[in-house]
Amino acid sequence: MFASRLITLTLAVSAITTIHALVAAAQTSIPASTPPASNAAPAPTGVVTQQSAPADAEARIHALEDRITTLEKDDAKLKAAAAAAPAVSATRDGLTVRSADNAFTFRLRGYVQSDARFFGANGPVAPGSSTFLLRRVRPIFEATAYKYFGLRLMPDFGNGQVVLYDAYAEAKPNAALNLRVGKFKPPIGLERLQSATDVRFVERGLPTSLVPNRDVGVQLYGDLATSRVQYQIGAFDGAPDAAIVDGDPTTGKDVVGRVFFRPLAASASAPDLGFGIAGSSGTEQGTLSAPALGSYKTTGQLALFRYRADGTAPNTVLADGRRTRVSPQGYLYVGPVGVLAEYVRTTHHVRRATNAAALTNQAWQVSGGWVLTGERESFTSVTPDHPLDGSKSGGLGALELVARYGVLTNDANSFPTFADPATQARRARAAGVGLNWRLTRGLLFAANFERTQLDGPTTATVRSTEHAVLTRLQLGF
């Protein structure tokens, strides 16, 4: 609008200037040596008009110049106000509000996972009920203040419950040294550290049962040597295996550490090779109301193993002393093919009445993926080269074939004192295959078949081989 007005005013100034020049030329064309006769008639009206025209033109020019100056000042003010206003954008990464100087940001995103589970079994025990469910419904709120301070909140409304999964603040002055305080994932299990939107199977594998889910604590972390070395070290309340806690009734705490190497990280075209080790150590004292011991599930999310607990002192197993975990882990992604492997060994000191023992449970898995449509595999999710987004350059998304095998073994000394040999598994062996169709980066359809063979400590143990078909429709932004 300002540009059109400026053009109009410029044309007007040019026209007036031209008139001014013509008037001046007309004045100089009158002979100066011919004085008017004394008895001549009064000067014609037109001559008087020509003499006053220059003054009128000058006044108009000054008025137009003042007006242009005013408009320029107004335009500068508008530009300054626009530059100082926050920027709002809605993209596939969520809704983002950003200050003009990028010092403050707020982002809203989230995802929904709608699952279906269908079970069959070989054996005398009925499988779990086939069901449809909202596995995860998670809005995610993230904010940055003064460029170096962050905040993340992630509640979950899935499974008919409301649980706060992430709630932490962090300071990130540089890549090498960052501080996080609050509730988040302790850095132990490799697959646990993957986002739920990035895991290749509908449910995580057996080793994830032996590491905590979420814990409250403080952690230092960072990347060194151009991201070739990653480290985390922290102190946490001490969540039991596979558990989420919001506090600790005892004074014992867990120290958790992890170091992970990516020697080829500096080259974008090189294979993504990563390997490292993580572990934790701490003390726990359970109570009848909070035994501080975990329970394990199959890949179909059915009960696999739990310690005796009926709420009475003689028949409830409690954590009683040191608990340690160790987990060597690694992955390799080369083009459209990738493999991930991890092992977890956890040792608990437990007590039931006057009986005490140190029990060691362990699990491992190897999983692999092959992107049939040729996209690059990675630890994070696959991004389709030709997403099904309705654009002219779009396609059918990315197809990924996945497979895995894992084993979880419980300490033989758990039976019969600390676990019921008639119902609890001594060992689980799980094999799974699946197909992931990622239509876009945020839209996924997954289907898995899982077979879990459950072996008891004795031939009298009543457990069935579990067959499960798991499907998922995931929408994220």
C-alpha positions as CSV (number, residue, x, y, z in Angstrom):
1,M,0.0,0.0,0.0
2,F,2.8,2.3,0.9
3,A,4.6,1.6,-2.4
4,S,1.6,2.6,-4.5
5,R,1.1,5.8,-2.5
6,L,4.8,6.6,-2.9
7,I,4.6,6.1,-6.7
8,T,1.6,8.4,-6.9
9,L,3.3,11.1,-4.9
10,T,6.5,10.8,-6.9
11,L,4.5,11.2,-10.1
12,A,2.8,14.2,-8.6
13,V,6.1,15.8,-7.6
14,S,7.5,15.2,-11.1
15,A,4.5,16.8,-12.7
16,I,4.7,19.9,-10.5
17,T,8.4,20.1,-11.1
18,T,7.7,20.1,-14.8
19,I,5.1,22.8,-14.5
20,H,7.5,24.8,-12.5
21,A,10.1,24.5,-15.2
22,L,7.7,25.5,-17.9
23,V,6.5,28.5,-15.9
24,A,10.1,29.7,-15.4
25,A,10.8,29.3,-19.1
26,A,7.7,31.4,-20.0
27,Q,8.8,34.1,-17.6
28,T,12.3,34.4,-19.2
29,S,10.8,34.6,-22.6
30,I,9.3,38.1,-21.9
31,P,11.6,40.9,-23.2
32,A,13.2,42.8,-20.3
33,S,13.9,46.0,-22.4
34,T,10.3,46.8,-23.2
35,P,8.9,48.7,-20.2
36,P,5.1,48.9,-20.1
37,A,3.5,52.2,-21.1
38,S,2.5,54.4,-18.3
39,N,-1.0,54.7,-19.7
40,A,-1.2,50.9,-20.5
41,A,-4.0,48.9,-19.4
42,P,-3.6,46.8,-16.2
43,A,-1.8,43.5,-16.8
44,P,-3.9,40.7,-17.9
45,T,-5.1,38.3,-15.3
46,G,-3.0,35.4,-16.9
47,V,0.3,37.2,-16.2
48,V,-0.5,37.5,-12.5
49,T,-1.3,33.8,-12.4
50,Q,2.1,33.0,-14.0
51,Q,4.0,35.0,-11.5
52,S,2.2,33.3,-8.5
53,A,2.5,29.8,-9.9
54,P,6.1,29.2,-8.8
55,A,5.3,29.9,-5.2
56,D,2.3,27.6,-5.2
57,A,4.4,24.8,-6.8
58,E,7.1,25.2,-4.2
59,A,4.5,25.0,-1.4
60,R,3.0,21.9,-2.9
61,I,6.4,20.3,-3.4
62,H,7.3,20.9,0.3
63,A,3.9,19.5,1.4
64,L,4.4,16.4,-0.7
65,E,7.9,16.0,0.6
66,D,6.7,16.3,4.2
67,R,4.0,13.7,3.5
68,I,6.5,11.3,2.0
69,T,8.7,11.7,5.0
70,T,5.8,11.0,7.3
71,L,4.9,7.9,5.3
72,E,8.5,6.6,5.4
73,K,8.6,7.1,9.2
74,D,5.3,5.2,9.5
75,D,6.6,2.4,7.3
76,A,9.8,2.1,9.3
77,K,7.7,1.8,12.5
78,L,5.6,-0.9,11.0
79,K,8.7,-2.8,9.9
80,A,10.2,-2.5,13.4
81,A,7.0,-3.7,15.0
82,A,6.8,-6.7,12.6
83,A,10.4,-7.6,13.4
84,A,9.7,-7.5,17.1
85,A,6.5,-9.6,16.9
86,P,6.7,-13.3,17.7
87,A,6.6,-15.8,14.7
88,V,4.0,-18.5,14.7
89,S,4.3,-21.5,12.5
90,A,2.4,-24.8,12.1
91,T,4.4,-27.6,10.4
92,R,4.8,-31.4,10.6
93,D,6.9,-30.7,13.7
94,G,4.0,-29.2,15.6
95,L,2.8,-25.7,16.5
96,T,5.7,-23.3,17.3
97,V,5.7,-19.8,18.7
98,R,9.1,-18.1,18.5
99,S,10.2,-14.7,19.7
100,A,11.8,-12.3,17.2
101,D,15.3,-12.8,18.7
102,N,14.8,-16.6,18.9
103,A,15.6,-16.5,22.6
104,F,12.2,-17.8,23.6
105,T,10.2,-20.6,21.9
106,F,7.2,-22.7,22.7
107,R,6.3,-25.8,20.8
108,L,3.2,-28.0,21.1
109,R,3.2,-31.5,19.5
110,G,2.2,-35.0,20.3
111,Y,1.1,-38.4,19.1
112,V,-1.6,-41.0,19.4
113,Q,-1.1,-44.8,19.1
114,S,-4.2,-46.9,18.6
115,D,-3.5,-50.6,18.9
116,A,-5.2,-53.9,18.5
117,R,-4.1,-57.2,20.2
118,F,-5.1,-60.7,19.2
119,F,-3.9,-63.7,21.2
120,G,-3.7,-67.4,20.7
121,A,-1.8,-70.0,22.8
122,N,-0.6,-73.6,22.8
123,G,-1.2,-75.0,26.2
124,P,-3.6,-75.2,29.1
125,V,-3.6,-71.6,30.1
126,A,-6.0,-69.2,28.3
127,P,-4.2,-66.3,26.6
128,G,-4.9,-62.6,27.1
129,S,-8.1,-61.1,25.8
130,S,-8.1,-59.7,22.3
131,T,-8.7,-56.0,22.6
132,F,-8.6,-52.6,21.0
133,L,-7.0,-49.9,23.0
134,L,-5.4,-46.5,23.0
135,R,-1.9,-47.5,23.9
136,R,-0.5,-43.9,24.1
137,V,-2.1,-40.5,23.9
138,R,0.6,-38.0,24.6
139,P,0.6,-34.2,24.1
140,I,4.1,-32.8,24.4
141,F,4.9,-29.3,25.6
142,E,8.4,-27.9,25.0
143,A,9.7,-24.5,25.8
144,T,13.1,-22.7,25.6
145,A,14.0,-19.5,27.5
146,Y,17.0,-17.3,27.0
147,K,18.3,-19.8,24.4
148,Y,20.0,-22.0,27.0
149,F,17.2,-23.2,29.2
150,G,14.6,-25.8,28.3
151,L,11.4,-27.3,29.7
152,R,9.5,-30.5,28.6
153,L,6.2,-31.8,29.9
154,M,4.7,-35.1,28.5
155,P,1.6,-36.6,30.1
156,D,0.0,-39.7,28.8
157,F,-3.8,-40.4,28.6
158,G,-3.5,-43.9,27.2
159,N,-4.8,-47.2,28.7
160,G,-7.5,-45.3,30.5
161,Q,-5.1,-43.7,32.9
162,V,-3.3,-40.3,33.3
163,V,0.4,-40.6,34.0
164,L,3.0,-37.9,33.8
165,Y,5.9,-39.5,31.9
166,D,8.3,-36.5,31.4
167,A,8.6,-33.4,33.4
168,Y,12.0,-31.8,33.5
169,A,14.0,-28.6,33.1
170,E,17.4,-28.4,31.6
171,A,20.3,-26.0,31.0
172,K,22.1,-26.5,27.7
173,P,25.0,-24.0,27.5
174,N,26.9,-26.1,24.9
175,A,27.0,-29.5,23.3
176,A,29.6,-30.9,25.7
177,L,27.9,-30.1,29.1
178,N,24.2,-30.1,29.8
179,L,22.2,-30.5,33.0
180,R,18.7,-32.0,33.3
181,V,16.6,-32.1,36.5
182,G,13.2,-33.7,36.9
183,K,11.4,-36.9,35.7
184,F,12.7,-38.7,32.6
185,K,14.3,-41.9,31.3
186,P,17.4,-43.1,33.1
187,P,20.1,-43.8,30.5
188,I,20.4,-47.6,30.7
189,G,18.4,-49.6,28.1
190,L,19.2,-48.8,24.5
191,E,15.7,-49.6,23.1
192,R,14.2,-47.8,26.1
193,L,16.0,-44.6,25.0
194,Q,14.3,-44.7,21.7
195,S,11.1,-42.7,21.5
196,A,7.9,-44.7,21.4
197,T,7.3,-43.3,17.9
198,D,10.7,-44.7,16.7
199,V,10.8,-48.2,18.0
200,R,10.5,-50.8,15.2
201,F,8.1,-53.1,16.9
202,V,4.7,-52.3,18.4
203,E,6.1,-53.2,21.8
204,R,9.7,-53.1,23.1
205,G,11.7,-56.3,23.5
206,L,12.4,-58.4,26.6
207,P,15.6,-56.6,27.8
208,T,13.5,-53.4,28.4
209,S,11.7,-55.3,31.2
210,L,14.9,-55.2,33.3
211,V,15.5,-51.4,33.1
212,P,13.5,-48.6,34.7
213,N,11.0,-46.7,32.6
214,R,10.9,-43.3,34.2
215,D,12.7,-42.0,37.3
216,V,13.2,-38.7,39.1
217,G,16.7,-37.3,39.4
218,V,19.5,-35.1,38.1
219,Q,21.7,-35.9,35.1
220,L,24.8,-34.4,33.4
221,Y,25.1,-35.3,29.7
222,G,26.7,-34.2,26.5
223,D,28.4,-34.9,23.2
224,L,32.2,-34.9,22.8
225,A,34.6,-35.1,19.8
226,T,32.0,-33.9,17.3
227,S,29.3,-36.3,18.6
228,R,31.6,-39.3,18.4
229,V,31.3,-39.8,22.2
230,Q,28.1,-39.4,24.2
231,Y,27.9,-39.6,27.9
232,Q,25.3,-39.4,30.7
233,I,25.8,-39.6,34.4
234,G,23.2,-39.0,37.1
235,A,21.6,-39.7,40.5
236,F,18.0,-41.0,40.7
237,D,15.5,-42.1,43.2
238,G,15.8,-45.7,42.1
239,A,12.9,-47.0,40.1
240,P,12.4,-50.8,40.0
241,D,12.7,-52.7,36.8
242,A,10.2,-51.5,34.2
243,A,8.6,-49.1,36.7
244,I,7.8,-45.4,36.8
245,V,8.2,-43.5,40.1
246,D,7.5,-40.0,41.3
247,G,9.5,-40.1,44.5
248,D,11.4,-42.4,46.9
249,P,10.3,-43.2,50.5
250,T,13.8,-44.4,51.3
251,T,17.2,-42.7,51.5
252,G,18.8,-45.1,49.0
253,K,19.5,-43.7,45.5
254,D,20.8,-45.0,42.2
255,V,23.8,-43.8,40.4
256,V,23.4,-44.3,36.7
257,G,26.1,-43.9,34.0
258,R,26.3,-44.5,30.3
259,V,29.0,-43.9,27.6
260,F,28.3,-44.5,23.9
261,F,30.7,-44.2,21.0
262,R,29.8,-43.3,17.4
263,P,33.2,-43.3,15.6
264,L,31.8,-42.5,12.2
265,A,29.4,-39.7,13.3
266,A,31.4,-36.9,11.6
267,S,30.6,-38.4,8.1
268,A,27.0,-38.1,7.0
269,S,27.6,-40.7,4.2
270,A,29.3,-43.3,6.5
271,P,27.4,-46.2,8.2
272,D,26.0,-45.2,11.6
273,L,27.9,-47.4,14.0
274,G,27.3,-47.1,17.7
275,F,28.3,-49.1,20.8
276,G,28.7,-48.5,24.5
277,I,27.8,-49.7,28.0
278,A,25.5,-48.5,30.7
279,G,24.9,-49.4,34.3
280,S,23.5,-48.4,37.6
281,S,24.1,-49.2,41.3
282,G,22.1,-48.3,44.4
283,T,20.3,-49.6,47.5
284,E,16.6,-50.2,48.0
285,Q,14.6,-51.2,51.0
286,G,11.1,-52.3,50.2
287,T,8.0,-52.2,52.3
288,L,4.8,-54.3,52.3
289,S,3.0,-51.5,50.5
290,A,5.9,-50.8,48.1
291,P,8.2,-53.9,47.7
292,A,10.5,-52.0,45.3
293,L,10.7,-55.0,42.9
294,G,9.7,-55.1,39.3
295,S,7.4,-57.4,37.4
296,Y,8.1,-58.5,33.8
297,K,5.9,-58.8,30.7
298,T,6.0,-60.6,27.4
299,T,6.3,-58.8,24.1
300,G,2.5,-59.1,23.9
301,Q,2.3,-57.3,27.3
302,L,1.0,-60.3,29.3
303,A,2.4,-61.3,32.7
304,L,5.7,-63.1,32.5
305,F,7.2,-63.1,36.0
306,R,6.6,-61.5,39.4
307,Y,7.8,-62.2,42.9
308,R,5.5,-63.4,45.6
309,A,3.4,-60.7,47.2
310,D,0.1,-61.0,49.0
311,G,0.5,-58.0,51.4
312,T,1.6,-60.1,54.4
313,A,5.1,-60.1,55.9
314,P,5.6,-63.9,55.6
315,N,4.6,-64.1,51.9
316,T,5.8,-60.8,50.4
317,V,9.3,-60.5,48.8
318,L,11.0,-57.1,49.5
319,A,14.0,-55.4,48.0
320,D,16.7,-55.6,50.7
321,G,20.0,-54.0,49.8
322,R,22.0,-53.4,46.7
323,R,20.7,-53.5,43.2
324,T,23.0,-53.3,40.2
325,R,22.4,-53.3,36.4
326,V,24.8,-53.5,33.5
327,S,24.0,-53.2,29.8
328,P,26.4,-53.5,26.9
329,Q,24.6,-52.3,23.7
330,G,25.1,-51.2,20.1
331,Y,23.7,-50.8,16.7
332,L,24.8,-50.6,13.0
333,Y,22.9,-48.9,10.2
334,V,24.1,-49.2,6.6
335,G,21.9,-47.8,3.9
336,P,18.4,-49.4,4.1
337,V,19.6,-52.1,6.6
338,G,20.1,-51.9,10.3
339,V,20.6,-54.1,13.4
340,L,20.3,-53.3,17.1
341,A,21.5,-55.5,20.0
342,E,21.6,-55.2,23.7
343,Y,22.1,-57.2,26.9
344,V,20.9,-56.4,30.4
345,R,21.9,-58.1,33.6
346,T,20.3,-57.0,36.9
347,T,21.0,-58.3,40.4
348,H,18.7,-57.7,43.3
349,H,19.2,-58.4,47.0
350,V,15.8,-59.5,48.2
351,R,14.3,-60.9,51.4
352,R,11.2,-62.8,52.3
353,A,10.7,-63.0,56.1
354,T,14.0,-64.5,57.2
355,N,15.1,-65.8,53.8
356,A,17.5,-63.5,51.9
357,A,19.3,-63.9,48.5
358,A,21.0,-62.0,45.7
359,L,19.0,-62.9,42.5
360,T,20.3,-62.2,39.0
361,N,18.0,-61.9,36.0
362,Q,19.2,-61.3,32.5
363,A,17.9,-60.7,29.0
364,W,19.2,-60.0,25.5
365,Q,17.8,-59.4,22.1
366,V,18.9,-58.8,18.5
367,S,16.6,-57.0,16.1
368,G,17.0,-55.9,12.5
369,G,15.2,-53.9,9.9
370,W,15.3,-53.6,6.1
371,V,13.6,-50.6,4.4
372,L,12.2,-52.2,1.3
373,T,11.6,-48.9,-0.5
374,G,15.3,-47.9,-0.1
375,E,15.2,-45.2,2.5
376,R,18.1,-45.0,5.0
377,E,17.7,-46.9,8.3
378,S,18.6,-45.1,11.5
379,F,18.2,-45.2,15.3
380,T,15.4,-42.7,14.9
381,S,12.4,-43.3,12.7
382,V,12.6,-43.8,8.9
383,T,11.6,-40.7,6.9
384,P,9.9,-41.6,3.6
385,D,11.5,-40.2,0.4
386,H,8.1,-40.1,-1.2
387,P,5.4,-39.7,1.5
388,L,1.8,-40.3,0.9
389,D,0.9,-36.6,1.4
390,G,-1.2,-35.8,-1.7
391,S,1.4,-33.7,-3.4
392,K,2.5,-34.2,-7.0
393,S,5.9,-35.5,-6.0
394,G,4.4,-37.8,-3.3
395,G,4.3,-41.5,-3.4
396,L,3.2,-44.4,-1.2
397,G,5.5,-43.9,1.8
398,A,8.2,-46.3,3.1
399,L,7.9,-50.0,3.8
400,E,10.1,-51.6,6.4
401,L,10.5,-55.3,7.2
402,V,11.6,-56.1,10.8
403,A,12.5,-59.2,12.8
404,R,13.9,-60.0,16.2
405,Y,14.8,-62.7,18.7
406,G,15.2,-62.3,22.5
407,V,15.5,-64.3,25.7
408,L,14.8,-63.4,29.3
409,T,16.0,-65.7,32.1
410,N,15.1,-65.4,35.8
411,D,17.4,-66.7,38.5
412,A,16.8,-70.4,39.3
413,N,17.2,-69.5,43.0
414,S,14.0,-67.5,42.8
415,F,12.0,-70.7,43.0
416,P,10.2,-71.7,45.1
417,T,11.0,-69.3,48.0
418,F,10.7,-66.0,46.2
419,A,8.5,-66.9,43.2
420,D,5.8,-69.5,42.6
421,P,7.1,-72.3,40.4
422,A,3.6,-73.3,39.4
423,T,2.8,-70.1,37.6
424,Q,5.9,-68.0,37.1
425,A,8.2,-68.5,34.1
426,R,11.9,-69.3,34.5
427,R,12.7,-68.4,30.9
428,A,11.0,-66.6,28.0
429,R,12.1,-67.0,24.4
430,A,10.5,-64.5,22.0
431,A,10.6,-64.3,18.2
432,G,8.9,-61.7,16.2
433,V,8.4,-60.4,12.7
434,G,6.7,-57.3,11.4
435,L,5.9,-54.9,8.6
436,N,5.9,-51.1,9.1
437,W,4.2,-48.9,6.5
438,R,5.2,-45.3,7.2
439,L,2.9,-43.2,5.0
440,T,4.5,-40.0,6.2
441,R,7.0,-39.2,8.9
442,G,4.1,-38.9,11.4
443,L,1.7,-41.5,10.1
444,L,2.5,-45.2,10.6
445,F,0.7,-48.5,10.3
446,A,2.5,-51.5,11.9
447,A,1.6,-55.1,12.2
448,N,3.6,-57.7,14.2
449,F,3.5,-61.4,14.9
450,E,5.1,-62.4,18.2
451,R,5.7,-66.0,19.5
452,T,6.8,-66.3,23.1
453,Q,7.7,-69.7,24.6
454,L,7.5,-69.7,28.4
455,D,9.4,-72.3,30.2
456,G,8.9,-73.0,33.9
457,P,11.4,-74.0,36.5
458,T,9.8,-77.5,36.7
459,T,7.8,-79.7,34.3
460,A,4.8,-79.0,36.5
461,T,4.8,-75.3,35.7
462,V,1.6,-74.4,33.9
463,R,2.4,-71.9,31.2
464,S,1.4,-71.7,27.6
465,T,3.3,-70.6,24.5
466,E,1.9,-67.2,23.6
467,H,1.0,-66.2,20.1
468,A,0.1,-62.6,19.5
469,V,-0.7,-60.4,16.6
470,L,-0.2,-56.7,17.4
471,T,-1.2,-53.8,15.1
472,R,-0.8,-50.1,15.5
473,L,-2.0,-47.0,13.8
474,Q,0.1,-44.0,14.9
475,L,-0.5,-40.4,14.1
476,G,2.0,-37.8,15.3
477,F,2.8,-34.2,14.6
